[in-house]
Amino acid sequence: MTVPNLDDLLEAIPTQLFINGQWCDASDGATLDVINPATEKVLTQVASASADDGLAALEAASKAQAEWAKTPARQRAQLLMDAFDRVNERKDEFAAIMTYEMGKPLDQAYGEVTYGAEFLRWFSEGTARIAGEYYPTPEGNVQVLTTKRPVGPCLFITPWNFPLAMATRKIAPALAAGCTVVLKPSADTPLTSHLFVEVLREVGVPAGVVNLVTTATSQAVTGPIIADSRLRKISFTGSTQVGRALLREAAENVLRTSMELGGLAPFIVFEDADLDVAVPAALATKMRNMGEACNAASRFYVHESLAEEFTQRFAEGMSQMLVGDGIEDGVEVGPIVSARQLHSVEELVQRSIEAGGKIEVGGKRLDRPGYFFPPTVISGVGPDNPLLHEEVFGPVAPVCSFETEEQVVELANASEFGLAGYVYTRDLQRIIRLGETLEVGMIGVNSGTISNASAPFGGVKASGLGREGGMEGIDEFLETIYIGIPR
């Protein structure tokens, strides 16, 4: 791993808006600060879009839509493959800027570069395989012809926790399907998106096909875009609260929506589990991205026969993790992304303790510059503890014991969320039963790693609508048109 010089890195990343193929200042000259969460210091400033800028970006996307939809699939695929290659060529820059602006340890940032780039390759390979069907009706009097066409201009609102992967996971299938894009990244981590859009410009994505509007006033910018009849789809990754608000806005124009929302993933350890497998997986699945991941293990349900040993080994492993600036060698736990998010974690931990939880390790903000909160394990968590019902989005792990399979399924399903779940057992029949009864969109079996560009990512209930990645990913950006031909 080669860490670029920070000044050189910042010099290489555009800080303006990207509209109709050009980097440009915000129309009113506004900017916003990008903060390094490890130092609380300003890294740089980027342009902060106004409502007029947002509509200009939509105008560019709308005008480019017809031509982009007609662009041969092989040409669109090649652009995505070129972007895949270019992201990997600039992996040191991508990894470093993610660590500086978001806080994740550098090795995890490199992991995100690999993961995020793979969406470009995966969807490039599917671009030329978009196809319809041709078959007779049962009556035999009409031949059914179905064809696929792009939905149209899309608005993508991406979060701060995976700033590269969330952009590629949305933009790659949209471009593969023939849709144009307006990207609104998080104001906490805009630089990764700016660098990615610059890569798309470098490889020759035509003007207007991808547009970027970073802003400090999100609703003021996205609201007019969503209300505009030229927009045809919204894809959002973020909190359920914001997702519900966006769905209400989208309803006015009956927009296609993809919503990847909150998660509160149960991590279930049955009596026959191998703790030598379960404990390391618990550490990795909980602490990836400092726990700031929608599919992170959030609720640890351990069979009563293993609860004490699991908690002891889990707490010991958490206590040994090195906390620090993610850009430094050996650091395993970086800072929380912002002061706002740190306060949210502190407040939820305090309420958990007041509800009867016992701190096994961690529990208090570190007394040092930066937004640091240590790996924390809380035992003695009852079914009404707020940590079992609210997404902490931080390095905090509540442990709760259970007696029977039926009981733990009921506890796991009691949440309004249903994104991911993790199951540790050697019983194949139990695995099959849980696949049918756990109310989640994704299940990891004896493994804490489930995310892959080739697999459909998404949840049920309040965790969202639609799927990203997998064979399903392109379908989210296509309309099916039926043509009836008399025989």
Secondary structure, DSSP 8 states (H G I E B T S, - for coil): -----HHHHHHHS--SEEETTEEE--TT--EEEEEETTTTEEEEEEE---HHHHHHHHHHHHHHHHHHHHS-HHHHHHHHHHHHHHHHHTHHHHHHHHHHHH---HHHHHHHHHHHHHHHHHHHHHGGG---EEEE-TTSSEEEEEEEEE---EEEE--SSSTTHHHHHHHHHHHHHT--EEEE--SSSHHHHHHHHHHHHHHT--TTTEEE---S-HHHHHHHHHHSTT--EEEEES-HHHHHHHHHHHHHTT-EEEEE----EEEEE-TT--HHHHHHHHHHHHHGGGG-STTSEEEEEEETTTHHHHHHHHHHHHHTS-BS-TTSTT--B---S-HHHHHHHHHHHHHHHHTT-EEEE--S--SSSS-----EEEES--TT-GGGTS---SSEEEEEEES-HHHHHHHHHTSSEESEEEEE-S-HHHHHHHHHHS--SEEEES-S----TTS-B--EETTEES-BSTTHHHHTTEEEEEEEEE-
